Amino acid sequence: MKTVSLRLTCCILLLSSPAAWAQHGPLVYGLVDLHLGHTTHVNPDGGNALRIGSGGMNSSRLGFAGSEALGGGLKAVYQLEMGIAADTGVADTPLFKRQATVGLEGRFGSLLAGRAFTTVYDFLLPYDPMGYAPFYSWAPTGNGSGSNKYGMTLAFDNMLKYAGKSGSLSYGASLGAGEGSASADGAKAAAAVNYARGPLAFVAAAERINANAPAGTGERTATTTWHLGAMFGRGPWKLQAAVRDYRRSGAQPGLPSERARLYWAGANYQATPATTLTGALYYQEVQEGTSDADADPAMVVARVRHALSRRTDLYLVAAYARAGQDRRVSLSRDEAGSGDSQRSVLVGIQHRF
């Protein structure tokens, strides 16, 4: 009896110690998304393709995250996340290339170091009706057929990232050290603010990416983007619209200046507690500097999403893209199309764990 009491006392003391309750994790989480789709104009002879692919509504992934309470409302946090090609079972990214961070969270907000999605990426996500869906959204970057995607930078290496909130105003910034021979070579910076009050929300975001200056030139190409967005939600409706301005300076010989704007707008409608209808239009206006200047591609996409549970969804997507002046266009951000138009219909399933 004494032995049992002693063991019980030790367990109680262990569980009540700070080390026992202060640390949370590691949490193992992930998402598996697979779809079956038919797409036109996927090769030079104009042929169509029926394919099973990974990441239709969201990219498949596997991650680990955790935190430790440090007292006074302060905690240490970490996250490691990698991409998965669920259709083949191999890694879709190098190990933890999606995110690899450690940092602190408290009343001041959060401060992270490592590799992570940028502040612009985080703040613009709610303003894309398709939620950056690989099939299909052009909000992160444009289609894969042109000489340039005219997009935002999705993530920074060697980054410090801050996020905070005060009332209706959220704000953040990301700094990526270039770690080149010159302090500005390869340096990256991003910042954003979001204001939400009642049914309305507005966002403004900007970033600058420096290239490395070629030896002996001292001239450095820089890419800048800015975004403005608005959102309105009431009842079953959510309406979103945004614009991105992209510019690349041509400081280096043989690299022309480029400018383009992407406009998008769309809506989400909660038809039933389990079913959401989404429609979106993306239009890329190429203004300067490349052979794509007359293409001005556009894409319209519609999606039906049905939740089987809190973690499992079925979805149906139909999309159509077209470019002017007989230029190539692709629905996908990662694959080049082979004609001036492309259509696709796909069905998929997504499960979160």
Secondary structure, DSSP 8 states (H G I E B T S, - for coil): -HHHHHHHHHHHHHHHSHHHHSEEEEEEEEEEEEEEEEES--STT---EEEEEE-SSS--EEEEEEEEEEETTEEEEEEEEEEEETTTTEESSSTT-SEEEEEEEETTEEEEEEEEE-HHHHHHGGG-TTTT-SSS--SSS--TTSS-------EEEEEEEEEEEETTEEEEEEEE---SSSTTTT-EEEEEEEEEETTEEEEEEEEEEE----TTT----EEEEEEEEEEEEETTEEEEEEEEEEEE---STT---EEEEEEEEEEEEEEETTEEEEEEEEEEEEEESSTTTTT--EEEEEEEEEESSSSEEEEEEEEEEE-STT--B-SSSSS--SBSEEEEEEEEEEEE-
